[in-house]
Amino acid sequence: MQEHRADMLSERSWEETLDFLTADMDTEKIDICEIADRYRSYIKELQSHDLEVSARAIRVLSALLRMKSQAMYFEEQEQQEEDPMDFDEEIESSGREPDLEAAPDLELPVRNEPSRRMDKSELKESLREALEVREQRQERQRRREEIDQQFEVEEQTLRDRLDSLYSRITGFISSSSEEVKFSSLVDPEEPEEKIERFKHVLNLENEDRVDLIQEEFLGDLKVAPKEED
């Protein structure tokens, strides 16, 4: 493949590239093995000329190679299967006609095996489905990574807030007091802040960094920091 032709194809869609690479094939009997080899050569040609190879082109090649592998496997399996029984020889050896009416009705299983040759439209549809599945899988992976990163950021943010709150609590401690009123840690005009700050104090207690003290039912809540190691 000449460089200018490779450059031209690199700017086209994978469908147009597939049309070009199968131009000399019967559109109703595209050889999967042959087109897989041609597409691989096309990718190598792009790389040899330092042309950009899209991620989708790589995925198309991957799908074609997988289809080639499956087609070759089942082709080999068929070649290894024994020849069907020769009923003419059986009749001659037995000297009598087989009782066809007595034979049980058999429902033969439908074998949906990959074929080495496909109609071009069917091939394109199969590749589209493979690309869609692959891209959906990658999108799910991307979303999982985003969620994981978000959790890491939130966890880091929470850690910073807890450390800041603990420092603030210890800042209130003097020689005359070892406890801090929870009300002194929040803005009374901000009820949402009060709820969030209470959750953070509970987190500190779970981490064994503070003790929560309430001497009377519905009385003032006090926070007593513990010395950290």
Buried (B, 14 or more C-beta within 10 A) or exposed (E): BEEEEBEEBBEEEBEEBBBBBBEEBEEEEBBBBBBBBBBBEBBBBBEEBEBEBEEEBEBBBEBBBEBBBBBBEBBEEEEEEEEEEEEEEEEEEEEEEEEEEEEEEEEEEEEEEBBBBBBBEEBBEBBBEBBEEBEEEEEEEEEEEEEEEEEEEEEEEEEEBBEEBBEEBBEBEEEEEEBBEBEEBBEEEEEEEBEEBBEBBEBBBEEEBBBBEEEEEEEEBBBBBBEEE
